[in-house]
């Protein structure tokens, strides 16, 4: 347990030292919420009972969780694998499970910080007001975070070299972002595409979060969304076990 | 038995290639054991199997009487390893890295002592990516020492380093040797092997072709000594009187070399010849065979090609 905490906090220190990563994980989502808030103000999209900015906030939370969960996890793992870090660590008594645990924990903490930051800034700037069951909100977000991180691990297993990492990760990230109802409701997509996009965890997480914070949704309303995210986690776990390599 | 490593019939195949092909050797406690050979000879593969990084296809490995193939986790606690590549988080600081690694072991040496030992105290707050090649390598060696291991593996510790940095690493190894640590090091520099190692295994194409002390390896090979000199006048026809003499054709005139096992005899004949003919001997040098020559004689190839 001590080793897990030490490893996690060291990874966190190394993360905080990288200006570019701080920008993409913390500043970038905040800039997005400020930008969209400025564009849409208090306007509403047709057929919606909440303001556009209210819709966007959970969406940007999902986007931020994807930046950390998918992009940071996969890029970091591929980079460190290629640098031989894990090969060197394999010569020490540090256990693989501790190393995996520290990766999950470190990124999870960043996702929590991102979310708190977005909710606070959006609340101050645009008076967005998240109601609903707080515990259910965090639990749902945590399932989503775990889902994105497992996608990050699975991608690392499928990516062979650092050179191919960026394009592959970007494709996954952008398709989950634009088809996942982050910036606009999927009802605005062509029906077939909107339906297809329902399998994406980003869609499910965004819908579940909105159901909880605006419609007073309970477990009965969102369990199916948890289940779909759970299926993604299971699938990614299988891919990771089959393909993940430490060197 | 005072063996800290016992390796028997170790084999590793990559596809059809036998990277390591039936290697057996023992390393005694307190010994600096060198594995000398050209690139691709199987040196790194051999040590990485002992360290637990690679699984052999056949053979047995015992480290401190522990079966390394059955209990790799126990081996990790008691060995220290420096890999060929630095292999660290690029933005970790020197002191942080040493402390982080120290935390992985049941017992560890304080970072300050390690930094002092590898002369990195002044660099303790520098990030790894800002270190020079020699400093990175010293850190790498330092990390191999954090758990105060009895047995230390150094894989080509000085490859790619400038002479100054190489000597720094050598003095660290010499200190370890004085303290009675067991060191297994691979190298393709014969000077390094001659200077640091008590005993050497010469490896070629996955096999040990010779194993002994550096001096014995050279003496047993019974190689010719090479004598080189210049003369104040051309020897011309007189040269015939010295058997085995050759003219050195590197542009400079009146330069000769003789390769011989009868050094005193040739020197006597040579000095007599020159004295009698009023010729002055210049720049005379006598060069004994080195491990490089031993390797060349055994394999027909050079160590570094």
Interface residues (C-beta under 8 A of the other chain):
Chain A: X2 X3 X6 X7 X10 X13 X14 X17 X18 X80 X83 X84 X85 X87 X88 X89 X90 X91 X92 X93 X94
Chain B: X51 X52 X53 X73 X76 X77 X79 X81 X83 X85 X86 X87 X88 X89 X90 X91 X92 X96 X100 X101 X103 X104 X105 X106 X127 X143
